[in-house]
Amino acid sequence: MTSPSFPEVTSTTLRVRYAETDQMGIVYYANYFVWFEIGRTDYCRQLGFAYREMEVEDGLYITVAETRCRYKAPAHYDDELVVRTRLAGCRKRVLVFEYEIERPLDETLVAEGETVHVITDREGRPRTLPAKYLDIFMARAPKEE
């Protein structure tokens, strides 16, 4: 789904595993960050490249610099969830992704969040995205008004 004011959104479906829940049967909070990563990786695949290619071919990494998650409703074992991922910002060395995690069974927004990433080399030094990736991301980044 695309619109003039919002970039493309990708959807990734997953099912909560028992190991992802705590003693109360509720998803342990740190798993949401894992699901954000799954959504982000799928986002790149849906744009036509695997994140692994960037590591191997270009020696670059999308390093997490900041994360935020707001928990809206609990998720439980065996819930089907959809992670919606969109690019919220793009500069030569920085990518910002936003996420929504929804339980489609009852259309409940379970969590929403954001991750900020710096592009780095193998030694952790900031680097500029090569044009082959930058062009792809810039085409989907929100336009400044």
Beta strands, then each sheet from edge to edge (+ up, - down):
strand 1: 9-15
strand 2: 61-71
strand 3: 80-90
strand 4: 94-103
strand 5: 108-120
sheet 1: 1+ 3- 4+ 5- 2+
end
